[in-house]
């Protein structure tokens, strides 16, 4: 875990606008008319509607997406009772997490009041403002009374996250850890070290999951919490054991599970060694656990170990729960967060850890092979699937348990709503993926010995997009798959250099030699080339043994493009082929070309690239509106590149008037319709939103899409080949698994389009 210095922490909070959150208007406010609607006199009408029916507050105000994070600062992180104001940075931080993970708006409220009754009355007085309340950093035992009273006296979701968040996430981890070691929760012996709010809530949830009270031993700072002690509070009496033991060491003997919510270094190696076989240790003291990771792992090899820290596997982190629990509760106008909703959250989080981990998560944590097991019992906090997994589970539980005022019936639409709200949704890719899933094709993956390509191929198969054909040595591919935890069941592997492929190599060589007989390629030349994965794989497509081909994780695109022209050939009517990237933004998709093939295109090449791009964009069922990009506008510079593009546009307008294209123009004029129309009203694109950018050379096109990819806010799909006779697609050495899966989808659709063209040709 990166060391955080005092200087860095203070600078982070102070620089720019102090603090971490702000209020952003959601309605127009630029005109007097806007302001008249936002405030007086227009604001009176929604006020009167809410007076008639308080439920209308969810229609006309932000109440339905607004949570209060409320604290009195009596138990702030590991800092203790530092006061309400001193705890404000923590509450702002909580608000930031609500927003970035679940799109929930937050007001942090610090109440300078330690008396439970007065605190309760203050919260009740401001409660009408909010759709939910997250209680935070309130010390025990007052926190129990405060939460219970507010839940009983208010009709909105209320949760003390310090109690229930830890219970839900550790409960999810416990479900999976027990599954891995093959133990049943109603049989295991559990030791809970700590008797505060979190410990009590965790113990209650574990009992809901099936743990037996007689198998649970709680330990506080004075020893085992037992019926033989006379100093127990009412909260501790609930968990008192009948056992006659007194110390943590005694409790640990033969135990299956240890849950620590106490202080650092209280658990020794000897205690861990005294536990039952395959022990589970959750050492969650903050910031340093009850036993260090190094000491725990050194104590025994059959241990499953978790902490609250991000620098070790299996982080029990409340952020896996609270944003999504409130999201689900708010979206059905739940009147509370009940036990059924907490249980549903725990179970859904546990199930998510068993699913294949998306590449974006592996990349975020710089891990190459994150799979369910002893080192991964709980999802990572940056897993975007948490939103669409936990929130629906909580919402369903609220509906089924009768505390939801609003019912969701179309869960698929709700899932899409969540993705769109957080910017996760990609309508174009979703539509293309569905088409590919309904029409899977045979896809050859040239470099199956590359981890990302192998994972991408298997993921595409699991998603139903294709029937993968992996090129390479079977033993090596099988070894890599085993290391990555991938199943090769139902996957075809072709070792093009093996003796059993001799007949196919000869057949392919004859086809290639005949096709290039007058281009200096003899049969022997062609046969030698069949040992190359790119030649062999492209010939599989050329001869009909496969439908489409993907390469590029090892090979330079200049080499693969040369082979593609030789084996597949350029489409009739064109003199070149090119590559396009889709830049998918919140504003919609944009198409960039040429981004990979033609370095210094001539006038004729730029015309072909524009025609190919026009056709390619239409392939995605989008009407292309194209701008030819330059550093000048419409003839303002009459030399060099601008003059060349000017000539390209002239010829396009003359010979291809049906194409919506104009230029040359700067990027800002291309993307700002109003600016363009005001300065250049004669443009062929007047009144139209440009969605396609054709760049003057490879340097600008390649740099543009990579700039968008690395600055964030856009998902990149491609490169998408344009202009070859058959679907041959190139990726590049930086491609992620997701890139390869997306390219698989595109290549499958390309194959479908080629099949349709072939059918049309047959009917002619």
C-alpha positions in Angstrom: 0.0 0.0 0.0 1.4 3.4 -1.0 2.6 5.3 2.0 0.5 8.4 2.7 2.4 11.3 4.2 0.9 14.0 6.4 2.0 16.6 3.8 0.3 14.8 1.0 -2.9 14.3 2.9 -3.2 17.9 3.9 -2.4 19.2 0.4 -5.0 16.8 -1.1 -7.7 18.3 1.1 -6.6 21.9 0.8 -5.5 22.5 -2.8 -8.0 23.9 -5.3 -11.5 24.0 -3.8 -11.0 22.9 -0.1 -12.7 19.6 0.8 -13.9 16.8 -1.4 -17.5 17.4 -2.5 -19.6 20.1 -4.0 -23.2 20.8 -5.2 -23.7 20.8 -9.0 -27.0 22.2 -10.5 -29.0 19.6 -12.5 -31.2 22.0 -14.4 -30.6 24.9 -16.8 -29.8 28.2 -15.2 -28.4 30.5 -17.9 -31.4 32.6 -18.6 -33.9 34.7 -16.5 -36.6 32.2 -17.5 -34.5 29.3 -16.1 -34.1 31.2 -12.8 -37.8 31.9 -12.6 -38.5 28.2 -12.8 -35.7 27.3 -10.4 -36.8 29.7 -7.8 -39.6 32.3 -7.5 -42.2 32.2 -8.8 -42.0 28.8 -10.5 -40.8 26.9 -7.5 -44.2 27.5 -5.8 -46.0 24.8 -7.9 -43.9 21.8 -6.9 -44.1 23.1 -3.3 -47.9 22.9 -3.4 -47.8 19.5 -5.0 -45.7 18.2 -2.2 -48.0 19.8 0.3 -50.9 17.8 -1.2 -48.9 14.5 -1.2 -45.5 14.2 0.5 -44.6 11.4 -1.8 -44.3 14.0 -4.6 -41.0 15.1 -3.0 -39.5 12.1 -4.8 -40.9 13.5 -8.1 -39.9 17.2 -7.8 -36.8 17.3 -5.5 -33.5 15.5 -5.1 -34.8 13.7 -2.0 -34.9 10.3 -3.7 -31.2 10.4 -4.5 -30.0 12.2 -1.4 -28.4 10.6 1.6 -27.2 12.3 4.8 -23.9 11.1 6.3 -24.4 12.0 10.0 -21.9 11.8 12.8 -21.1 13.3 16.2 -17.4 12.5 15.9 -17.2 10.2 19.0 -15.6 7.2 17.2 -13.8 8.5 14.1 -11.8 5.8 12.4 -8.9 4.9 14.7 -8.8 8.4 16.1 -11.5 8.0 18.7 -13.6 10.9 20.1 -12.2 13.9 18.2 -15.4 15.9 18.0 -18.0 16.6 15.3 -16.1 19.2 13.3 -12.8 17.3 13.3 -14.6 14.3 11.8 -15.9 16.3 8.9 -13.2 15.2 6.4 -14.2 11.6 7.0 -17.9 12.4 6.4 -17.0 14.2 3.2 -14.9 11.2 2.1 -17.9 9.0 2.7 -19.9 11.3 0.5 -17.3 11.0 -2.2 -17.5 7.2 -2.1 -21.3 7.3 -2.3 -21.1 9.5 -5.4 -18.4 7.8 -7.4 -19.5 4.2 -6.7 -23.3 4.5 -6.8 -24.2 8.0 -8.1 -25.8 9.0 -4.8 -25.7 12.7 -3.7 -24.7 13.3 -0.1 -24.8 16.1 2.5 -22.4 15.4 5.3 -23.8 16.6 8.6 -21.7 16.9 11.8 -23.9 17.3 14.9 -22.1 18.6 18.0 -24.1 16.5 20.5 -23.1 13.5 22.5 -26.4 13.0 24.4 -28.3 10.2 22.5 -31.7 11.7 23.0 -30.8 15.2 21.8 -28.8 13.6 18.9 -31.9 11.6 17.9 -34.2 14.6 18.0 -31.8 16.6 15.8 -31.6 13.9 13.2 -35.4 13.5 13.2 -35.8 17.2 12.7 -33.8 17.2 9.5 -34.8 13.8 8.2 -37.5 15.1 5.7 -34.7 16.4 3.5 -33.3 13.0 2.8 -34.1 9.7 1.1 -31.8 7.9 3.5 -29.4 8.4 6.4 -26.0 6.8 6.9 -24.9 7.0 10.5 -21.2 7.2 10.9 -18.5 7.0 13.6 -20.8 7.1 16.6 -19.4 5.2 19.6 -20.9 2.2 21.3 -23.1 1.7 23.2 -24.9 4.9 22.2 -24.9 4.0 18.6 -27.2 1.0 19.2 -29.9 3.2 20.9 -29.5 5.9 18.2 -29.9 3.6 15.3 -32.7 1.5 16.8 -34.7 4.6 17.7 -34.3 6.3 14.4 -35.2 3.1 12.5 -38.4 2.9 14.6 -39.4 6.5 14.4 -38.5 7.4 10.7 -39.7 5.9 7.4 -36.6 6.1 5.3 -33.6 3.8 5.1 -31.2 4.2 8.0 -28.0 2.3 8.5 -25.1 2.6 10.9 -22.4 1.5 8.5 -19.7 0.9 11.1 -21.9 -1.9 12.4 -23.6 -3.4 9.4 -21.2 -2.6 6.6 -18.5 -4.7 8.2 -21.0 -7.5 9.0 -22.2 -7.7 5.4 -18.8 -7.7 3.7 -17.2 -10.1 6.2 -20.3 -12.2 6.0 -19.8 -12.5 2.2 -16.2 -13.4 2.8 -17.1 -16.0 5.4 -19.6 -17.7 3.0 -16.9 -18.1 0.3 -14.1 -19.0 2.7 -16.2 -21.8 4.2 -17.1 -23.1 0.7 -13.4 -23.2 -0.2 -12.4 -25.2 2.9 -15.5 -27.4 2.7 -17.0 -26.5 6.1 -20.6 -25.8 7.1 -21.4 -22.7 8.9 -23.7 -24.4 11.4 -20.8 -26.6 12.5 -17.8 -24.2 12.7 -16.5 -22.7 15.9 -16.2 -18.9 15.7 -14.1 -16.6 17.9 -15.0 -12.9 17.8 -12.3 -10.7 19.3 -14.0 -7.3 20.1 -17.4 -6.6 21.5 -18.2 -3.2 20.0 -20.8 -2.2 17.5 -19.2 -4.0 14.5 -18.5 -7.1 16.5 -22.1 -7.3 17.6 -23.5 -6.7 14.2 -21.2 -9.3 12.6 -22.1 -11.9 15.1 -25.8 -11.3 14.5 -25.4 -11.6 10.8 -23.3 -14.8 11.1 -26.2 -16.3 13.1 -28.6 -15.3 10.3 -26.3 -17.1 7.9 -26.6 -20.2 10.1 -23.9 -20.0 12.8 -25.0 -21.5 16.1 -24.8 -19.4 19.2 -23.2 -22.2 21.2 -20.4 -22.3 18.7 -19.6 -18.5 19.0 -17.2 -17.1 21.6 -16.8 -13.4 22.0 -13.8 -11.8 23.7 -13.4 -8.3 24.9 -10.5 -6.4 26.6 -11.2 -8.3 29.8 -11.4 -11.8 28.4 -14.1 -14.1 27.2 -17.6 -12.7 27.3 -19.3 -15.4 29.4 -22.3 -15.9 31.7 -19.8 -16.2 34.5 -18.9 -12.5 34.4 -20.8 -9.9 36.3 -19.6 -6.8 34.4 -21.4 -7.4 31.1 -23.5 -4.7 29.5 -26.9 -5.6 28.1 -25.4 -5.6 24.6 -22.7 -8.1 25.6 -25.0 -10.4 27.5 -26.7 -11.3 24.2 -23.5 -13.1 23.1 -22.3 -14.5 26.5 -21.0 -18.1 26.2 -21.5 -20.8 28.8 -18.0 -22.0 28.3 -15.7 -21.8 31.4 -12.7 -20.5 29.5 -11.3 -17.0 30.2 -8.7 -16.0 27.6 -8.4 -15.5 23.9 -5.7 -18.2 23.7 -8.1 -20.7 25.2 -10.9 -19.7 22.8 -8.7 -20.1 19.8 -7.9 -23.8 20.5 -9.7 -25.8 17.8 -11.5 -22.8 16.4 -12.4 -22.7 12.7 -12.9 -18.9 12.3 -11.4 -15.9 13.9 -13.0 -12.5 13.5 -10.9 -9.6 14.8 -12.5 -6.2 15.4 -10.2 -5.0 18.2 -6.5 -3.9 18.3 -3.3 -4.6 16.6 -1.0 -7.6 17.4 -3.3 -9.3 19.8 -3.3 -12.6 17.9 -0.1 -14.7 17.9 1.3 -17.3 15.6 0.8 -19.9 18.3 -2.9 -19.1 18.6 -3.3 -19.4 14.8 -1.5 -22.8 14.9 -3.8 -24.0 17.6 -6.9 -23.6 15.4 -8.6 -26.4 13.5 -7.5 -27.4 10.0 -8.0 -24.9 7.2 -8.6 -22.0 9.6 -10.2 -18.7 8.5 -8.8 -15.5 10.1 -10.3 -12.1 9.4 -8.0 -9.6 11.2 -9.9 -6.4 10.7 -8.4 -4.0 13.2 -7.7 -0.6 11.6 -5.1 0.4 10.5 -3.0 -2.5 11.7 -4.6 -6.0 12.0 -4.7 -8.3 15.0 -1.8 -10.3 13.4 0.3 -9.1 10.5 -0.1 -10.6 7.1 3.5 -11.9 7.2 3.1 -13.6 10.6 -0.3 -15.0 9.7 1.0 -16.6 6.5 4.1 -17.9 8.3 2.1 -19.6 11.0 0.5 -22.2 8.7 0.0 -23.0 5.0 -3.7 -23.9 5.1 -4.9 -20.5 6.3 -7.4 -18.2 4.6 -6.6 -14.7 5.7 -8.3 -11.4 5.3 -7.7 -7.9 6.6 -9.1 -4.4 6.1 -6.0 -3.3 4.2 -5.7 -2.9 0.4 -2.1 -4.0 0.2 -2.9 -7.7 0.9 -5.4 -10.1 -0.7 -9.0 -10.4 0.6 -9.6 -6.8 1.7 -12.8 -6.6 3.8 -13.8 -3.1 2.8 -17.2 -1.5 3.6 -17.2 0.3 0.2 -18.2 -3.0 -1.3 -21.5 -2.6 0.4 -22.9 0.7 1.6 -23.1 2.6 -1.8 -25.0 -0.2 -3.4 -27.2 -1.1 -0.4 -28.4 2.5 -0.3 -28.7 2.6 -4.1 -31.1 -0.4 -4.1 -33.0 0.9 -1.1 -33.5 4.4 -2.6 -34.5 3.1 -6.0 -37.6 1.3 -4.5 -38.3 4.0 -1.9 -37.7 1.5 0.9 -38.9 2.6 4.3 -35.9 0.9 6.0 -32.9 -1.3 5.5 -34.0 -4.6 7.1 -32.2 -7.9 7.8 -33.5 -9.4 4.5 -31.8 -6.6 2.5 -28.5 -7.0 4.4 -28.5 -10.7 3.9 -29.2 -10.3 0.2 -26.3 -7.9 -0.1 -23.9 -10.4 1.6 -25.0 -13.3 -0.6 -24.8 -11.2 -3.8 -21.3 -10.0 -3.0 -20.2 -13.6 -2.2 -21.6 -14.8 -5.5 -19.9 -12.1 -7.5 -16.5 -13.3 -6.3 -17.1 -16.6 -8.0 -17.7 -15.0 -11.4 -14.8 -14.5 -14.0 -13.0 -11.3 -13.1 -13.2 -8.6 -15.9 -9.9 -7.4 -17.3 -10.6 -3.8 -16.1 -10.4 -5.2 -12.5 -7.2 -7.1 -13.1 -5.7 -4.1 -14.7 -6.7 -1.8 -11.8 -4.9 -3.9 -9.3 -2.0 -4.9 -11.6 -3.0 -8.5 -11.3 -2.9 -11.0 -14.3 -5.0 -13.8 -13.0 -7.5 -13.0 -10.3 -9.7 -16.1 -9.7 -11.9 -17.4 -6.9 -9.9 -19.1 -4.3 -8.0 -18.7 -1.0 -6.4 -15.4 -2.2 -9.7 -14.0 -3.6 -12.8 -14.7 -1.5 -14.3 -11.2 -1.9 -14.6 -8.8 -4.9 -12.3 -5.9 -5.3 -13.7 -2.4 -4.5 -13.1 -1.2 -8.1 -15.2 -4.0 -9.6 -17.9 -2.1 -11.7 -20.2 -5.1 -11.5 -20.9 -4.5 -7.8 -23.4 -1.8 -8.7 -25.4 -4.0 -11.0 -25.1 -7.0 -8.7 -25.7 -5.7 -5.2 -28.2 -2.9 -5.8 -30.7 -5.1 -7.6 -30.3 -7.8 -4.9 -31.1 -5.3 -2.2 -34.0 -3.8 -4.2 -35.5 -7.2 -4.7 -35.2 -8.1 -1.0 -36.9 -4.8 -0.1 -39.8 -5.6 -2.5 -40.1 -9.2 -1.3 -40.0 -8.3 2.4 -42.7 -5.6 1.9 -40.8 -2.4 2.8 -40.6 -1.0 -0.7 -43.0 1.7 -1.7 -42.1 1.4 -5.4 -41.9 -1.9 -7.3 -39.4 -2.7 -10.1 -40.7 -5.3 -12.6 -38.3 -5.0 -15.5 -35.0 -5.9 -13.9 -33.1 -5.8 -17.2 -34.2 -2.2 -17.7 -33.1 -1.4 -14.1 -29.7 -2.9 -14.8 -29.3 -0.8 -17.9 -30.5 2.3 -15.9 -27.7 1.7 -13.4 -25.1 1.3 -16.1 -26.2 4.5 -17.9 -26.4 6.5 -14.6 -22.7 5.7 -13.9 -21.6 5.9 -17.5 -20.9 2.2 -17.7 -23.4 1.6 -20.5 -22.2 1.3 -24.1 -25.4 1.1 -26.2 -23.5 0.5 -29.4 -21.4 -2.3 -28.0 -24.4 -3.8 -26.3 -26.3 -3.9 -29.5 -23.4 -5.4 -31.5 -22.7 -8.0 -28.7 -26.3 -9.2 -28.8 -26.1 -9.6 -32.6 -22.9 -11.6 -32.3 -24.4 -13.7 -29.5 -27.2 -14.7 -31.8 -24.9 -15.5 -34.7 -21.6 -16.8 -33.3 -18.9 -17.6 -35.9 -15.5 -19.4 -36.0 -12.8 -17.0 -34.9 -9.1 -17.8 -35.3 -6.9 -16.3 -32.6 -3.4 -16.2 -34.0 -1.4 -15.7 -30.8 -3.2 -17.9 -28.3 0.0 -18.3 -26.3 -0.4 -14.6 -25.3 -2.2 -14.4 -22.0 -4.6 -11.6 -22.9 -5.5 -13.1 -26.3 -6.1 -16.5 -24.6 -8.2 -14.9 -21.9 -10.1 -12.8 -24.5 -10.8 -15.9 -26.6 -12.2 -17.9 -23.7 -14.2 -14.9 -22.4 -15.7 -14.4 -25.9 -16.7 -18.1 -26.0 -18.2 -17.9 -22.5 -20.2 -14.8 -23.7 -21.5 -16.8 -26.7 -19.9 -14.6 -29.3 -17.8 -17.2 -31.1 -16.4 -20.6 -31.5 -12.7 -20.0 -30.9 -9.9 -21.6 -32.8 -6.5 -21.2 -31.1 -3.3 -21.4 -33.1 -0.2 -22.7 -31.3 1.4 -25.6 -29.5 -1.3 -27.5 -27.6 0.9 -28.3 -24.6 2.0 -24.7 -24.2 -1.5 -23.3 -24.6 -2.8 -25.9 -22.1 -0.1 -24.9 -19.6 -0.8 -21.2 -19.9 -4.6 -21.9 -19.5 -4.0 -23.9 -16.4 -1.8 -21.1 -14.9 -4.6 -18.6 -15.7 -7.3 -20.9 -14.4 -9.1 -21.1 -17.8 -11.1 -24.0 -19.1 -10.3 -25.1 -22.7 -13.3 -27.4 -22.8 -14.9 -27.2 -26.3 -12.1 -25.1 -27.7 -10.3 -26.1 -30.9 -6.5 -25.8 -30.8 -4.7 -26.0 -34.2 -0.9 -26.6 -34.1 -0.1 -25.4 -37.7 3.4 -26.9 -37.6 2.4 -30.4 -36.5 2.6 -33.3 -38.9 -1.2 -33.8 -38.8 -1.6 -30.4 -40.4 0.6 -31.3 -43.4 -2.3 -31.9 -45.7 -3.8 -28.5 -44.8 -0.5 -26.7 -45.2 0.0 -28.1 -48.7 -3.6 -27.3 -49.7 -3.2 -23.7 -48.4 0.1 -23.3 -50.1 -1.4 -24.3 -53.5 -4.2 -21.7 -53.0 -1.7 -19.0 -52.1 0.7 -19.8 -54.9 -2.0 -19.9 -57.5 -3.3 -16.5 -56.3 0.1 -14.9 -56.4 1.7 -16.8 -59.3 2.6 -13.6 -61.1 3.7 -11.8 -58.0 6.9 -13.9 -57.4 5.5 -16.5 -55.0 6.1 -20.1 -55.9 4.5 -23.1 -54.3 7.7 -23.8 -52.2 7.6 -20.2 -51.0 4.0 -20.5 -50.1 4.5 -23.8 -48.3 7.3 -22.4 -46.2 5.0 -19.5 -45.2 2.4 -21.9 -43.9 4.5 -22.4 -40.8 3.8 -18.8 -39.9 0.7 -18.3 -37.7 -0.5 -15.3 -39.6 -0.2 -16.9 -43.0 -1.8 -20.1 -41.8 -4.6 -18.4 -39.9 -5.5 -16.0 -42.7 -5.5 -18.9 -45.1 -8.1 -20.7 -42.8 -10.4 -17.7 -43.5 -9.5 -17.5 -47.2 -10.3 -21.2 -47.7 -13.4 -21.2 -45.6 -12.1 -23.3 -42.7 -12.8 -20.3 -40.4 -14.9 -17.2 -40.6 -12.7 -14.5 -39.2 -9.2 -13.9 -37.9 -7.6 -11.8 -35.1 -3.9 -11.1 -34.6 -1.5 -8.4 -33.4 -0.6 -9.0 -29.7 2.9 -10.0 -30.8 3.2 -9.1 -34.5 3.7 -5.5 -35.8 0.8 -4.3 -37.8 3.0 -3.3 -40.7 3.9 -7.0 -41.1 0.4 -8.4 -40.7 -1.1 -5.8 -43.1 1.5 -6.9 -45.7 0.5 -10.5 -45.2 -3.2 -9.6 -45.3 -2.9 -7.9 -48.7 -1.0 -10.9 -50.0 -3.4 -13.6 -48.7 -6.8 -11.9 -48.6 -6.4 -9.0 -51.0 -8.0 -5.5 -51.1 -11.6 -5.1 -51.9 -12.5 -4.4 -55.5 -12.8 -0.7 -56.3 -10.2 0.4 -53.7 -6.4 0.8 -53.8 -5.8 0.4 -50.1 -7.3 -0.7 -46.8 -7.4 1.2 -43.5 -8.2 0.9 -39.8 -10.8 2.7 -37.7 -11.3 3.1 -34.0 -14.6 3.7 -32.3 -14.3 6.2 -29.5 -17.3 5.6 -27.3 -18.1 8.6 -25.1 -21.1 9.7 -22.9 -22.1 11.9 -25.9 -22.2 8.8 -28.1 -19.8 7.0 -30.4 -17.3 8.8 -32.6 -15.3 7.1 -35.4 -11.6 7.9 -36.1 -9.7 6.9 -39.3 -7.1 6.0 -40.4 -5.6 5.0 -37.1 -3.2 2.2 -38.0 -2.3 1.4 -41.6 -1.5 4.3 -43.9 1.4 6.5 -42.7 1.5 9.3 -45.2 -1.6 8.9 -47.4 -1.8 10.4 -50.9 -4.8 12.2 -52.2 -6.1 8.9 -53.7 -5.5 7.0 -50.5 -7.3 9.6 -48.4 -10.3 9.4 -50.8 -10.3 5.6 -50.3 -10.0 5.9 -46.5 -13.0 8.3 -46.5 -15.1 6.0 -48.7 -14.1 3.0 -46.5 -14.9 4.8 -43.3 -18.3 6.0 -44.7 -19.1 2.4 -45.4 -17.8 1.1 -42.1 -19.8 3.6 -40.0 -22.9 2.6 -41.9 -22.1 -1.0 -41.0 -22.8 -0.1 -37.4 -26.2 1.3 -38.4 -25.2 4.9 -37.9 -25.4 7.6 -40.5 -21.8 9.0 -40.9 -21.3 12.8 -40.8 -17.6 13.2 -41.7 -15.1 15.9 -41.1 -11.7 16.0 -42.8 -9.4 17.2 -40.0 -6.5 19.7 -40.4 -4.9 22.6 -38.7 -6.6 25.0 -41.0 -10.2 25.7 -42.1 -11.7 25.6 -45.6 -8.7 26.9 -47.6 -7.2 29.3 -45.1 -3.8 27.6 -45.7 -3.0 26.9 -49.3 0.1 24.8 -48.9 1.1 21.3 -47.7 -1.3 19.0 -45.9 -4.3 21.5 -45.8 -4.1 21.9 -49.6 -3.9 18.2 -50.1 -7.0 17.6 -47.9 -8.8 20.5 -49.7 -8.2 18.6 -53.0 -9.5 15.4 -51.4 -12.7 17.1 -50.3 -13.2 18.7 -53.8 -12.9 15.3 -55.5 -15.2 13.6 -52.9 -17.9 16.3 -53.5 -17.6 15.9 -57.2 -17.4 12.1 -57.5 -19.2 10.9 -54.3 -21.8 13.6 -53.5 -23.9 11.2 -51.4 -21.2 11.1 -48.7 -21.7 13.7 -45.9 -18.2 15.0 -45.7 -16.5 18.4 -45.6 -13.3 20.1 -44.7 -10.6 20.7 -44.2 -11.4 21.9 -40.7 -10.0 22.1 -37.2 -11.3 19.6 -34.6 -13.1 22.3 -32.6 -15.1 23.4 -35.7 -15.8 19.8 -36.5 -17.3 19.0 -33.1 -19.0 22.3 -32.4 -21.9 22.6 -34.8 -23.0 26.1 -33.8 -19.4 27.4 -34.0 -19.0 25.8 -37.5 -22.3 27.0 -38.8 -21.7 30.6 -37.6 -18.3 30.8 -39.2 -18.8 28.7 -42.3 -22.5 28.6 -43.2 -21.7 27.3 -46.6 -20.4 23.9 -45.2 -22.1 20.8 -46.5 -22.4 19.7 -42.9 -24.6 22.7 -41.8 -26.9 21.8 -39.0 -25.4 18.4 -38.6 -23.5 16.8 -35.7 -20.2 15.3 -36.9 -19.6 11.8 -35.6 -16.7 10.7 -37.9 -13.2 12.3 -38.1 -10.8 11.4 -40.9 -7.2 12.5 -40.1 -4.6 13.7 -42.6 -2.0 11.1 -41.7 -1.3 8.2 -39.4 0.5 10.2 -36.8 -2.5 12.4 -36.1 -5.1 9.6 -36.2 -3.2 7.2 -34.0 -2.3 9.9 -31.5 -5.9 11.2 -31.4 -7.5 7.9 -30.4 -4.7 7.1 -27.9 -5.1 10.5 -26.4 -8.8 9.9 -25.8 -8.1 6.4 -24.4 -5.5 7.6 -21.9 -7.3 10.8 -20.8 -10.3 8.9 -19.7 -14.0 9.4 -20.3 -14.1 7.2 -23.4 -14.0 3.5 -24.2 -12.0 2.6 -27.3 -13.1 -0.2 -29.6 -10.8 -1.3 -32.4 -8.8 -1.2 -34.6 -11.5 -2.2 -37.1 -10.2 -3.2 -40.5 -11.7 -1.6 -43.5 -11.2 -2.7 -47.1 -9.9 -6.3 -47.1 -11.9 -8.9 -48.9 -12.5 -10.9 -45.8 -12.7 -10.2 -42.0 -9.1 -10.0 -40.9 -8.6 -7.9 -37.8 -5.6 -6.5 -36.1 -5.2 -5.7 -32.4 -2.0 -4.3 -30.9 0.5 -5.2 -28.2 -1.3 -3.0 -25.6 -4.7 -4.6 -26.1 -6.5 -5.7 -22.9 -8.8 -8.7 -22.6 -11.8 -6.4 -23.0 -10.3 -4.9 -26.2 -9.9 -8.4 -27.7 -13.4 -9.4 -26.7 -14.9 -6.3 -28.3 -12.8 -6.8 -31.4 -14.1 -10.4 -31.5 -17.7 -9.0 -31.6 -16.8 -6.7 -34.4 -15.0 -9.4 -36.4 -18.1 -11.7 -36.0 -20.3 -9.0 -37.4 -17.8 -8.4 -40.2 -18.0 -12.1 -41.0 -21.8 -11.9 -41.1 -21.7 -8.9 -43.4 -19.3 -10.7 -45.8 -21.6 -13.7 -45.9 -24.5 -11.4 -46.8 -22.4 -9.8 -49.6 -21.5 -13.3 -50.9 -25.2 -14.2 -51.0 -26.0 -11.1 -53.0 -23.2 -11.9 -55.4 -24.6 -15.4 -55.9 -28.1 -14.1 -56.8 -26.7 -11.7 -59.4 
